[in-house]
């Protein structure tokens, strides 16, 4: 027996759910909040997404896939992949204030869920490690072909970059403008020489 057809654009409602979870966090977001933000009814919500936790898992997966895909595309279309990674970091400085004040969606999720829902925390950590692996691959290639002179292990540099990414996403709440953020970002990126 077929279910009722969806009468909403899934990508649009997922984007609305993402913005709500990013602003309020997982725990503080109720199902009623989601229904209101997404503009769908309860039966449509449960039919399409099963529940809040399943929706959150989908939101995390979609968010990371989009972010990593955008970075990967920039890397693959660049003659200098390390410069693409630098652009990825520099872009933090020029994002709108509304984004600065929300910090990093994945970092927020890991911190919030560390004592609440271990399975969601582990899922968020795995997704953040995708970015780390992408950094490590590109750094190793750049070291091999002589574009990057540092002798530090690629995995260590990649982990360092993720650590800096997490820190920047807190600092941007304190100093939400490019004049403060760019010098910090450039200092952090000096490891990529």
Secondary structure, DSSP 8 states (H G I E B T S, - for coil): -------S-HHHHHHHHHHHHHHH-TTT--HHHHHHHHT--HHHHHHHHSSHHHHHHHHHHHHHHHHHHHHHHHHHT-S-HHHHHHHHHHHHHTS-HHHHTT--HHHHHHHHHTTT-HHHHHHHHHHHHHHHHHHHHHHHHHHHTTS----S-HHHHHHHHHHHHHHHHHHHHHS-SHHHHHHHHHHHHTT--
